[in-house]
């Protein structure tokens, strides 16, 4: 009964929005904004899919693969693709990857980060520039997750690998690229110093990602996290340990804002 009542309320609200447009009491853009916020969900029993996420936020719901059975992961992925033309799965298990490989047509598998994409933008559709800078080869999985995410969201991505503070010449060799990027994701474990260095070289936002890479006193990435939170460089923000997805997503949003003229801007 509660579900029926909720559906009735939603239909009435939808009817009201369309009626206001018909009567000229609401312009089309306001109606689009209201419809984008309209509650839409698909109940799979084990999961509830937010089918309006792309209209509301600009990106379909991203599927976190860890902790889901392979069958749940497949059902969720198929449901997302029924409502959207693209899909991003992060942190899939071995069994989950195997099933998606067998069942999802057109899927691309990013083995190091354990991500799966369907329908990512073509190279000609990408815009701006997001730089993914990683301190060491051991940070590669987290850096790749950030890169896959940002590109999935439409950003042109370049990666600068193995450029940690133990050899600053490796980073400085990419000075021009660092300056051109609209946003930078800087991935580092150990003491987590690299984002502070990059933050002192560029005028764009730096998103720092601490990784769980390091010896015993790194405490699984807590040392890098605290170091980044205490950065003396302005313009550095920090995401959680190993959260390449969150950093790549945010960098793509910043890149999109930089590339999209705002209302009132001169062309």
Order of alpha helices (4+ residues) and beta strands (2+ residues): alpha-alpha-beta-beta-alpha-beta-alpha-beta-alpha-beta-beta-beta-alpha-beta-alpha-alpha-beta-alpha-beta-alpha-beta-alpha
